């Protein structure tokens, strides 16, 4: 598997699906590298409807050769042959999860606890994602991460590091000194009138930060 990097788009399936699919297609045209389907469904949505929606997203992503990860629900991800799973917390019986998802991407949300970063390194996960770098209504369950924590994390792990939480084109440059390979975005892209152009804005800023 190739190492993940770039713009990581998290989809909120509680939004209207027709509009969401159009915006995903636009964002993929702009250069999104990874999709994650947030486990944030409306209560009335059946399992069959979830599967139909996920397969629709998967079909769009395949047009752009973009991996699709499921949030938390590793059994559904395995059933639908998605590319991996992202966990906000370490699941019970992780040994079983890891064995089931062999050759798939497994990512983990981390905060200021470097012991969790060390655990992710020991387990040889695919990546870690620090949440939240800035306050955000989309990730109100995350603590605010001290930038020094990200710097310290690079000293104890070789895993790809993503940053997430409240990242906008206007504040992205504030992260320029940190060791990361990509950023995870929810509302900053999906709520945009033109997701394709917004993704390109993020990518341009990221490229300029390297120089």
ABEGO torsion letter per residue (X at the ends): XBBBBEBBBBBBAABBAAAAAAAAAAAAAAGBABBBBBBBBBAABBAAAAAAAAAAAAAAAAAAGBBBBBBGBAAAAAAAGBAEBBBABBBBGAAAAAAAABGBBBBBBBBABAAAAAAAAAAGBABBBBOBABBBAAAAABBBBBAAAAAAAAAABABBBBBBGGBBAAAAAAAAABBBABBBBBAAAAABABAAAAAAAAAAAAAAAAX
